[in-house]
């Protein structure tokens, strides 16, 4: 199944609207409210009925998470030896590095996005044709920034899960509300991945509201028209004095 960005946004809107009504109640319908970030842990466990646990998934941190659509066994290599992880239907396993004391705050955004990514796979699995369904999915580390060439069905699956995961964590309506308060719904500007001080404060505020990393926030804001991206060389330090 190949979905467009428009299809993915429509799925996210329907799912989040239904979840918000059950989780936030009447607050979700208050026209004067601030943005409601998605509590992804409750979304996964209470709304999708997923069982989330943490285990060491690799020796080098190359696997962030796994999810299972049916009872299955997944082989991983840890510290040079092979071992099996037995997964039941609707299990999600995240790498235990996310909950190590020194990483809880540092990797909070990455953990939330990984869980949203696995939630997205579960949602998309329910919409997919039976002949394409597989038993298990893993989310590998993404080491490079930039556009990804989508050649295989797995490439499309990953792009769709990333896009839907972002739309679940940062729903368009909630982004609209947040950006109204943060910057009067005007776009921010970045140069490569660098922001002027005033916009840096604003994107950090946005990240704090939605519990996401700056890179995830920037990609989503650009997608929704709230970020203008310019070249690195166009950046000029406002404090720089020219002779």
N, C-alpha and C positions, 0 to 999 in steps of 0.2 A: 504494500500500500504506500503510495506516494502522495503526501499532502502538501498543499501550498501554505505559505505563511498565513494567508487569510483563513484557510481551513483550521489551522492550529489556533489562531486567535479566537475563532468561533467556539472551538472545543473548550478552550480555557475559560471563556466568558460563561458558558453554560455550567461548567463544573464548579467554578469559583462562586457563582451566584447561588447555586444549590448548597454548597458548603457553608457560605457566609450566613445564610438563613438559619441553618441548623446550629452553627457555632456562636454567632454574634447576636442572633435574634433580631429584635427591632432596631438595634444600633446600626445594622447594615443598611437600613432604609432611611436613616437620618440624613437629609440633604446638606446639613451644615457640618457634618462630621469631618474629621481629619482622615487621612488615608489609613486603611486597615491592612497592615502587612499580614501575609498568610502564615499562620502558625504551622509550619510544615510538619512538625512532629505529630501534632494532633490530626492534621490532614491525612497523613500516612496511616496512623493507627486507628483513628476513630471513623474517618470517612471512607478510606479505601480498605480498611481492615487488614493492613499489612503488619507483619510482625518484624520489628526492626531489632537487630542485634549487632554486636561489634566483635570482629576477630581480626587477627593478623592475616592479611590477604596476599602479601608478597614480601620478599626480602628487601626490595628496592623502592617500595612505595609506588609501584607502577599501576596498581589496581586500587581504585578508590571504593568501589562498591559492586555488589552482585545482587541480582534479584531473580527469583524463580517463578515460573508460571505454572509448573506442575512439580510433583515430587521428583527430585533428581539428585545426582551426585556430581560435584564439580571438583576437578583435580587442580591443585595449585602447588607451586614450588616455594617453599619457605626454608631459608638457610640451607640450601643445597639438597633438600630432601622433598620428595613428593608426598603429599597428604591429601586426603579427601575432605571436602565439606559437604555434608548431607543437608540438602535444602528441601523444605516442604513448600507446597503451593502457597504463594503470597509471602514468602520469606524475603526479607531484604537484609543483607549483611554489609555493613560499612567497615572500612578499615579501622582498627582500634586506635590508630594514631590520632584520630579525631578527638578521642576522649581522654588522652593523656593530659595530666594537669597543665603542663606547659603549653599545650596546643588548644585548649578549650576555647579561649578567646581568639587566639591567632588564626585558627582554622575554622572559626565559626561559620563564616560566609561560604567557605568551600564545602564544609559538611552539609550545610543547608541546601546548597545547590546540588550536591551529589544525591541527597535524598530526594529532592524535587525531580532530578533526572530519572531516578529509579521509579518514582511515582508516575512520571510521564510514560515510561516504558509499560507499566502495568495498565494504564489507561489506553494507550495505543494498541496494546495486545488484545484488549477486548474488542477493538474496532477492526482488527486485521482479519484477513482471510485465513481460514483454517489451514490451507496448504502452505502458508508461509510461517506458521507459528513454530517457535522453537521452545526448548525446555527452560533455558537459562540465559541470562544476559549479564555481562560484566562491563563496568565502566572503567576504561583505562585512563591513566593520567594523560592530560593534554599538555604537551611541553612547549608548543609553539603557538604564537599568536598569528592571526591572519585568516584569510579565507581558506576553506577546505574544499578540495575538488571532490564532488560527489559522483563516484563511479559505480559503486556496488549497492545492493540492497542494504547491506550493513552500514555503509556510509549514510544512506538516507535515513535509516533507523536512528543513527546517532544524532544527525542534524535535527530530525524531528523531535527526538527526546530532549535535546538541549533547548530547542525553541519552545517546546511546550513547558519544560521545566522552568524556563525564565518567565514565561507568561503566567505560570501558576504562582511563582514567588513574587513577581512584580506585575500584577494584573493591570491592564491598560487604564481602567477606570481609577484604580488606586494611584497609579503613576500620575494621571491627570490631576488628581486632588493634591498629591504631594507637591508636584511642581507648581501648582497655583500658590501654595503657601511658601515654597522655597524660593521661587524666582518668577512669580506672576505668570507662569506658564510660558516664559520666554526660554529659548534654548541656551544651554551652556556652550562654551567653546573650549576645545582642547587642541593641543598641538602635538600630534603623535599620541602620546599618553600623558602629556604634561598640561596642567591647568594653571592659569593665573591664580593668584592667591584668593581672590573673591570667589571664583568658580570652584576652586579647590575646596573651600569651606562648604560650598553648597553641595557638591557631589558627595563629600564626606557626610553631610547631614542626610542626604538621600540614602547612602549606604547604611547609616545608622537606623533609619526608619525601617528599611526592608531587610536588614540583616544579610547583606550581600557584599561581595568584594567590589572594589572599584572597577575592575575590568568587566565584571558581569553587569554592573550598573551602567557603565559607559556603552556597552554593546546594546543593552536594552533601551537606553535613552536615545541613542542614535537611531535605532530601529523605529522608535515612536516619534521621531522628529524633534526631540528635546536636546540634541547635541549636534553641534557643528564641528566636524573634524577637519583640521588643517594640517599642513606639513610641518615637520619639526623646525625647519629653517625659517618659518614665518613667525616663530615665537620671539618676542622682544621683552626683555625684563623691564618692567615699568620703573624700576629703580636704577637702571643703567644710565649713566651720564655720558653723553656724546661730546667730544671736543668741538 
